[in-house]
Amino acid sequence: MDFNEIFRRIKRYFELITHTYRRLFFIAVGLFLLIWIFGFRFFPSENYRSLADPIDECLHTHLSRMNREVQRLDTIIQHVPRFPEEDGLLPYVGNGYIGAVIVEESTIHIKVKNGRVLSLPLPFRPIVRVSVTDEDSRREAYASQYVHGMVQQVSCIQRDERDSIVIISKFYAHRTHPTIFEQDITVSNPSQKDAIVQFEQLGWTGDPPFASDIKKIQNGDEEVSYILSRGIIQSSKGLVGVAMAYKKVPGAMEVKAKSTLSFRVITAVNYAYLASKREFDTIQQSLLNKSEMELKRVLGFNTQNFQSLHDIAWGNLWTTGFSISPSKAINALNGDIINATIYYVLSQVRAPLYETGVPLVDISEANVVLTYADGCYGGHNTLQAKNLWSSFKSEREIVEVANLWLLTLQRLVSLDFRR
């Protein structure tokens, strides 16, 4: 056998090997593609099933707009029902004067006399339930946006295999107008047919009963019906006289195909501490006038402009000057709990530098406190104090932990956050 023959055999051998490996490579790629395309249909995972449902895709699309805030732990998402990996932190809004957990049956809470936190419930549920007459199924989630002092409820509602409606409610206790609790509702109907959207105003629980009157005002081209209510609440620290004005909600509205409906639900709350029930007879009209006047004033605001006032004020309060690692180690104090704690505590205190109608004396006092150089915290290590941190799965946990934080800061920094 000459050299040329040996060379040709070696060459054929390597060509055969190369050809074999090339065939194996293409076979492997082909099998991978077949499994990728068809395999999940026979062995679907939970995530694949989730995204295969149009309303789950709808919800995912709307929530993904907040991904950057979620990654920074500035926004916490809670699905209904809650996903196993979610912490269960309650959606909550507050401004130190009024506050509420954002679930349908929740009531507005206020402060008892000399109280630090919003612990006294009023017999009034401010949240309006929104539904569609022919809805087949729905997916929804709550997004607690700590940087904005707001909770968004995102609901995707499916009517048939092709049509879905998106309902977004934004809840906040306004920072510059502290008597105002607002729910801004946007209903988007991208389908080819009209939809009837129903509103259920939960309102009063009836215990104790409040007296109410229905009134009407002209707001631009729209005639607005609203309700004035007043009553007395008994607390552990004495009596509280309460007056409220809130917009009356229609039972149903039509949303045309390929259109969007926006609707504001505004509640104005004023209260005063009483020495006796008889005292309420002399001040209730003043409280009613305040609530009525504030409702009318807010109705005159553009929705986006009014929301922007709140957003800017809350953003200034949220600026802490440091960042938190996004790590979520097991059995450790992580950024999500730290951010939630800051948010819940801030929700219990007033912000006189940003509120409208605050006397100049109060603003001056607040500025003196903020510029006091020796007022920095110098007490015990709060990271090791387990009673200052919580999983915040109930409203009671929120107010108890916030109260401990405010008491700690008040004692060790000599700051009084009470109003």
VOMAR-753988 format. One record per residue (C-alpha): residue number from 1; x, y, z; chain; residue in three letters. Coordinates in steps of 0.25 Angstrom, whole numbers, plus 5000, padded with zeros to 4 digits. Layout:
// residues N
NUM,X,Y,Z,A,Ala $
...
//
This chain:
// residues 419
1,5000,5000,5000,A,Met $
2,5006,5013,4996,A,Asp $
3,5006,5026,5003,A,Phe $
4,4995,5032,4995,A,Asn $
5,4986,5020,4998,A,Glu $
6,4988,5022,5013,A,Ile $
7,4985,5037,5012,A,Phe $
8,4972,5035,5004,A,Arg $
9,4967,5024,5015,A,Arg $
10,4971,5034,5026,A,Ile $
11,4964,5045,5019,A,Lys $
12,4951,5036,5017,A,Arg $
13,4951,5032,5031,A,Tyr $
14,4951,5046,5036,A,Phe $
15,4941,5050,5026,A,Glu $
16,4932,5039,5031,A,Leu $
17,4934,5043,5046,A,Ile $
18,4931,5058,5042,A,Thr $
19,4919,5054,5034,A,His $
20,4914,5045,5046,A,Thr $
21,4915,5056,5056,A,Tyr $
22,4909,5066,5047,A,Arg $
23,4897,5057,5046,A,Arg $
24,4896,5054,5061,A,Leu $
25,4897,5069,5063,A,Phe $
26,4885,5072,5053,A,Phe $
27,4877,5060,5059,A,Ile $
28,4879,5066,5073,A,Ala $
29,4875,5080,5069,A,Val $
30,4863,5074,5062,A,Gly $
31,4859,5066,5074,A,Leu $
32,4861,5079,5083,A,Phe $
33,4852,5087,5074,A,Leu $
34,4841,5076,5074,A,Leu $
35,4841,5075,5089,A,Ile $
36,4841,5090,5090,A,Trp $
37,4829,5092,5081,A,Ile $
38,4821,5080,5084,A,Phe $
39,4826,5075,5097,A,Gly $
40,4819,5085,5107,A,Phe $
41,4806,5081,5101,A,Arg $
42,4807,5067,5106,A,Phe $
43,4815,5070,5119,A,Phe $
44,4812,5085,5122,A,Pro $
45,4818,5092,5134,A,Ser $
46,4810,5101,5143,A,Glu $
47,4817,5113,5137,A,Asn $
48,4813,5109,5123,A,Tyr $
49,4799,5106,5126,A,Arg $
50,4798,5120,5133,A,Ser $
51,4803,5127,5120,A,Leu $
52,4795,5118,5111,A,Ala $
53,4782,5125,5117,A,Asp $
54,4779,5138,5110,A,Pro $
55,4774,5145,5123,A,Ile $
56,4787,5140,5130,A,Asp $
57,4795,5146,5118,A,Glu $
58,4787,5159,5120,A,Cys $
59,4790,5160,5135,A,Leu $
60,4805,5157,5132,A,His $
61,4806,5168,5122,A,Thr $
62,4800,5178,5131,A,His $
63,4808,5174,5143,A,Leu $
64,4821,5174,5135,A,Ser $
65,4821,5189,5133,A,Arg $
66,4825,5190,5147,A,Met $
67,4836,5180,5146,A,Asn $
68,4847,5190,5149,A,Arg $
69,4841,5194,5162,A,Glu $
70,4838,5180,5166,A,Val $
71,4853,5176,5163,A,Gln $
72,4857,5188,5173,A,Arg $
73,4847,5183,5183,A,Leu $
74,4840,5196,5182,A,Asp $
75,4827,5189,5177,A,Thr $
76,4822,5176,5183,A,Ile $
77,4812,5168,5175,A,Ile $
78,4801,5159,5181,A,Gln $
79,4793,5150,5172,A,His $
80,4779,5146,5176,A,Val $
81,4780,5135,5180,A,Pro $
82,4794,5137,5185,A,Arg $
83,4805,5130,5178,A,Phe $
84,4814,5121,5187,A,Pro $
85,4826,5129,5186,A,Glu $
86,4819,5142,5189,A,Glu $
87,4821,5148,5204,A,Asp $
88,4807,5151,5207,A,Gly $
89,4810,5166,5210,A,Leu $
90,4796,5173,5211,A,Leu $
91,4793,5184,5201,A,Pro $
92,4791,5197,5209,A,Tyr $
93,4790,5212,5208,A,Val $
94,4790,5223,5218,A,Gly $
95,4795,5237,5221,A,Asn $
96,4795,5238,5236,A,Gly $
97,4781,5244,5236,A,Tyr $
98,4773,5232,5230,A,Ile $
99,4777,5218,5225,A,Gly $
100,4772,5205,5220,A,Ala $
101,4776,5191,5216,A,Val $
102,4772,5189,5201,A,Ile $
103,4763,5178,5201,A,Val $
104,4748,5179,5198,A,Glu $
105,4742,5178,5212,A,Glu $
106,4752,5187,5219,A,Ser $
107,4748,5199,5226,A,Thr $
108,4755,5213,5227,A,Ile $
109,4763,5215,5240,A,His $
110,4767,5227,5248,A,Ile $
111,4775,5231,5260,A,Lys $
112,4770,5231,5274,A,Val $
113,4773,5243,5283,A,Lys $
114,4788,5244,5284,A,Asn $
115,4790,5232,5276,A,Gly $
116,4802,5229,5268,A,Arg $
117,4795,5219,5258,A,Val $
118,4783,5218,5250,A,Leu $
119,4776,5207,5259,A,Ser $
120,4761,5212,5260,A,Leu $
121,4752,5206,5250,A,Pro $
122,4740,5214,5244,A,Leu $
123,4728,5207,5240,A,Pro $
124,4730,5210,5226,A,Phe $
125,4736,5202,5214,A,Arg $
126,4741,5212,5204,A,Pro $
127,4745,5201,5193,A,Ile $
128,4736,5200,5181,A,Val $
129,4735,5186,5175,A,Arg $
130,4735,5185,5160,A,Val $
131,4730,5174,5151,A,Ser $
132,4725,5171,5137,A,Val $
133,4711,5165,5135,A,Thr $
134,4715,5154,5126,A,Asp $
135,4729,5151,5131,A,Glu $
136,4733,5136,5130,A,Asp $
137,4746,5136,5139,A,Ser $
138,4756,5146,5144,A,Arg $
139,4770,5147,5149,A,Arg $
140,4775,5159,5158,A,Glu $
141,4787,5164,5166,A,Ala $
142,4790,5175,5175,A,Tyr $
143,4803,5183,5173,A,Ala $
144,4807,5191,5185,A,Ser $
145,4816,5203,5180,A,Gln $
146,4824,5208,5191,A,Tyr $
147,4830,5219,5184,A,Val $
148,4817,5225,5180,A,His $
149,4809,5222,5192,A,Gly $
150,4799,5215,5184,A,Met $
151,4792,5201,5182,A,Val $
152,4788,5196,5168,A,Gln $
153,4778,5185,5166,A,Gln $
154,4779,5179,5153,A,Val $
155,4768,5170,5148,A,Ser $
156,4767,5163,5135,A,Cys $
157,4753,5158,5132,A,Ile $
158,4749,5148,5121,A,Gln $
159,4735,5148,5115,A,Arg $
160,4738,5137,5104,A,Asp $
161,4749,5131,5097,A,Glu $
162,4754,5143,5090,A,Arg $
163,4749,5155,5098,A,Asp $
164,4755,5160,5111,A,Ser $
165,4753,5173,5119,A,Ile $
166,4764,5180,5127,A,Val $
167,4760,5187,5140,A,Ile $
168,4770,5195,5148,A,Ile $
169,4767,5202,5161,A,Ser $
170,4777,5211,5167,A,Lys $
171,4776,5214,5182,A,Phe $
172,4783,5224,5191,A,Tyr $
173,4781,5233,5203,A,Ala $
174,4785,5246,5198,A,His $
175,4798,5252,5203,A,Arg $
176,4795,5267,5201,A,Thr $
177,4780,5266,5204,A,His $
178,4780,5257,5216,A,Pro $
179,4765,5256,5217,A,Thr $
180,4763,5249,5204,A,Ile $
181,4763,5234,5200,A,Phe $
182,4762,5232,5185,A,Glu $
183,4760,5220,5176,A,Gln $
184,4762,5223,5162,A,Asp $
185,4756,5212,5153,A,Ile $
186,4759,5210,5138,A,Thr $
187,4752,5200,5130,A,Val $
188,4758,5196,5116,A,Ser $
189,4749,5189,5106,A,Asn $
190,4758,5185,5094,A,Pro $
191,4747,5175,5089,A,Ser $
192,4738,5176,5078,A,Gln $
193,4725,5177,5086,A,Lys $
194,4720,5186,5097,A,Asp $
195,4721,5182,5112,A,Ala $
196,4712,5186,5124,A,Ile $
197,4721,5189,5136,A,Val $
198,4714,5188,5150,A,Gln $
199,4719,5196,5162,A,Phe $
200,4716,5192,5176,A,Glu $
201,4718,5202,5187,A,Gln $
202,4720,5194,5200,A,Leu $
203,4719,5207,5209,A,Gly $
204,4713,5206,5223,A,Trp $
205,4714,5194,5231,A,Thr $
206,4703,5199,5240,A,Gly $
207,4709,5198,5254,A,Asp $
208,4709,5209,5259,A,Pro $
209,4699,5215,5250,A,Pro $
210,4702,5228,5243,A,Phe $
211,4691,5238,5238,A,Ala $
212,4692,5241,5223,A,Ser $
213,4687,5251,5213,A,Asp $
214,4688,5250,5198,A,Ile $
215,4692,5263,5191,A,Lys $
216,4695,5267,5176,A,Lys $
217,4705,5277,5170,A,Ile $
218,4708,5282,5156,A,Gln $
219,4723,5278,5153,A,Asn $
220,4725,5284,5139,A,Gly $
221,4715,5277,5130,A,Asp $
222,4713,5266,5139,A,Glu $
223,4703,5265,5151,A,Glu $
224,4709,5258,5162,A,Val $
225,4702,5251,5174,A,Ser $
226,4709,5250,5187,A,Tyr $
227,4705,5246,5201,A,Ile $
228,4708,5254,5214,A,Leu $
229,4708,5245,5227,A,Ser $
230,4711,5248,5241,A,Arg $
231,4712,5240,5254,A,Gly $
232,4720,5237,5267,A,Ile $
233,4730,5226,5269,A,Ile $
234,4734,5221,5283,A,Gln $
235,4748,5218,5285,A,Ser $
236,4757,5213,5297,A,Ser $
237,4762,5228,5298,A,Lys $
238,4748,5234,5297,A,Gly $
239,4738,5239,5287,A,Leu $
240,4741,5243,5273,A,Val $
241,4731,5251,5264,A,Gly $
242,4732,5248,5249,A,Val $
243,4727,5254,5237,A,Ala $
244,4728,5249,5223,A,Met $
245,4725,5253,5208,A,Ala $
246,4726,5243,5197,A,Tyr $
247,4723,5241,5183,A,Lys $
248,4711,5233,5180,A,Lys $
249,4714,5222,5170,A,Val $
250,4704,5218,5159,A,Pro $
251,4699,5203,5159,A,Gly $
252,4704,5200,5145,A,Ala $
253,4711,5207,5132,A,Met $
254,4712,5203,5118,A,Glu $
255,4726,5202,5112,A,Val $
256,4726,5203,5097,A,Lys $
257,4734,5193,5089,A,Ala $
258,4749,5198,5086,A,Lys $
259,4747,5209,5097,A,Ser $
260,4751,5212,5111,A,Thr $
261,4743,5217,5123,A,Leu $
262,4749,5225,5135,A,Ser $
263,4742,5227,5148,A,Phe $
264,4747,5234,5161,A,Arg $
265,4742,5229,5175,A,Val $
266,4745,5240,5185,A,Ile $
267,4743,5240,5200,A,Thr $
268,4746,5252,5209,A,Ala $
269,4747,5249,5224,A,Val $
270,4748,5259,5235,A,Asn $
271,4748,5256,5250,A,Tyr $
272,4749,5262,5264,A,Ala $
273,4751,5257,5278,A,Tyr $
274,4739,5260,5287,A,Leu $
275,4738,5262,5302,A,Ala $
276,4723,5257,5302,A,Ser $
277,4713,5253,5291,A,Lys $
278,4706,5267,5294,A,Arg $
279,4718,5274,5288,A,Glu $
280,4716,5267,5275,A,Phe $
281,4703,5275,5273,A,Asp $
282,4711,5288,5273,A,Thr $
283,4723,5283,5263,A,Ile $
284,4716,5274,5254,A,Gln $
285,4712,5284,5244,A,Gln $
286,4726,5290,5243,A,Ser $
287,4731,5276,5240,A,Leu $
288,4721,5273,5230,A,Leu $
289,4724,5287,5223,A,Asn $
290,4739,5283,5223,A,Lys $
291,4736,5269,5217,A,Ser $
292,4726,5275,5206,A,Glu $
293,4736,5286,5203,A,Met $
294,4748,5277,5201,A,Glu $
295,4740,5267,5192,A,Leu $
296,4735,5279,5183,A,Lys $
297,4749,5284,5182,A,Arg $
298,4755,5270,5179,A,Val $
299,4745,5268,5168,A,Leu $
300,4750,5281,5161,A,Gly $
301,4764,5275,5159,A,Phe $
302,4768,5267,5147,A,Asn $
303,4770,5252,5151,A,Thr $
304,4784,5252,5147,A,Gln $
305,4788,5265,5153,A,Asn $
306,4782,5261,5166,A,Phe $
307,4789,5248,5166,A,Gln $
308,4802,5255,5162,A,Ser $
309,4802,5264,5174,A,Leu $
310,4801,5251,5183,A,His $
311,4812,5244,5175,A,Asp $
312,4822,5255,5176,A,Ile $
313,4819,5258,5191,A,Ala $
314,4821,5243,5194,A,Trp $
315,4833,5241,5186,A,Gly $
316,4840,5252,5194,A,Asn $
317,4836,5245,5207,A,Leu $
318,4841,5232,5201,A,Trp $
319,4855,5237,5198,A,Thr $
320,4863,5231,5209,A,Thr $
321,4878,5233,5204,A,Gly $
322,4882,5218,5204,A,Phe $
323,4879,5206,5196,A,Ser $
324,4876,5191,5200,A,Ile $
325,4881,5179,5194,A,Ser $
326,4871,5171,5186,A,Pro $
327,4875,5158,5192,A,Ser $
328,4864,5150,5198,A,Lys $
329,4871,5139,5206,A,Ala $
330,4863,5129,5214,A,Ile $
331,4860,5133,5229,A,Asn $
332,4867,5146,5228,A,Ala $
333,4863,5161,5228,A,Leu $
334,4862,5164,5214,A,Asn $
335,4860,5177,5206,A,Gly $
336,4845,5174,5203,A,Asp $
337,4842,5174,5218,A,Ile $
338,4851,5186,5221,A,Ile $
339,4844,5194,5210,A,Asn $
340,4830,5189,5214,A,Ala $
341,4833,5193,5228,A,Thr $
342,4838,5207,5224,A,Ile $
343,4825,5208,5215,A,Tyr $
344,4815,5204,5227,A,Tyr $
345,4822,5213,5237,A,Val $
346,4821,5225,5227,A,Leu $
347,4807,5222,5225,A,Ser $
348,4804,5225,5239,A,Gln $
349,4810,5239,5240,A,Val $
350,4806,5252,5235,A,Arg $
351,4814,5261,5226,A,Ala $
352,4812,5275,5229,A,Pro $
353,4822,5281,5219,A,Leu $
354,4814,5275,5208,A,Tyr $
355,4799,5277,5213,A,Glu $
356,4790,5288,5208,A,Thr $
357,4785,5298,5218,A,Gly $
358,4795,5295,5229,A,Val $
359,4798,5307,5238,A,Pro $
360,4811,5314,5237,A,Leu $
361,4814,5311,5251,A,Val $
362,4814,5296,5249,A,Asp $
363,4822,5297,5236,A,Ile $
364,4833,5305,5244,A,Ser $
365,4833,5294,5255,A,Glu $
366,4834,5283,5245,A,Ala $
367,4846,5290,5238,A,Asn $
368,4853,5292,5252,A,Val $
369,4852,5277,5255,A,Val $
370,4857,5273,5241,A,Leu $
371,4869,5283,5242,A,Thr $
372,4873,5278,5256,A,Tyr $
373,4887,5273,5254,A,Ala $
374,4888,5264,5267,A,Asp $
375,4874,5257,5264,A,Gly $
376,4880,5245,5257,A,Cys $
377,4877,5231,5262,A,Tyr $
378,4887,5226,5272,A,Gly $
379,4879,5215,5280,A,Gly $
380,4880,5200,5280,A,His $
381,4882,5192,5268,A,Asn $
382,4868,5191,5261,A,Thr $
383,4872,5180,5251,A,Leu $
384,4873,5170,5263,A,Gln $
385,4860,5174,5269,A,Ala $
386,4850,5164,5265,A,Lys $
387,4838,5171,5270,A,Asn $
388,4841,5183,5260,A,Leu $
389,4840,5174,5248,A,Trp $
390,4828,5165,5243,A,Ser $
391,4822,5158,5231,A,Ser $
392,4811,5168,5231,A,Phe $
393,4800,5158,5228,A,Lys $
394,4789,5165,5236,A,Ser $
395,4785,5179,5239,A,Glu $
396,4788,5177,5253,A,Arg $
397,4802,5174,5250,A,Glu $
398,4804,5187,5242,A,Ile $
399,4799,5196,5253,A,Val $
400,4806,5188,5264,A,Glu $
401,4820,5189,5257,A,Val $
402,4818,5203,5253,A,Ala $
403,4814,5207,5267,A,Asn $
404,4827,5201,5272,A,Leu $
405,4835,5208,5262,A,Trp $
406,4829,5221,5265,A,Leu $
407,4831,5219,5280,A,Leu $
408,4845,5215,5278,A,Thr $
409,4848,5227,5269,A,Leu $
410,4841,5236,5279,A,Gln $
411,4848,5232,5291,A,Arg $
412,4862,5231,5285,A,Leu $
413,4862,5243,5275,A,Val $
414,4852,5252,5283,A,Ser $
415,4843,5253,5271,A,Leu $
416,4828,5253,5274,A,Asp $
417,4821,5248,5261,A,Phe $
418,4807,5250,5267,A,Arg $
419,4797,5260,5263,A,Arg $
//
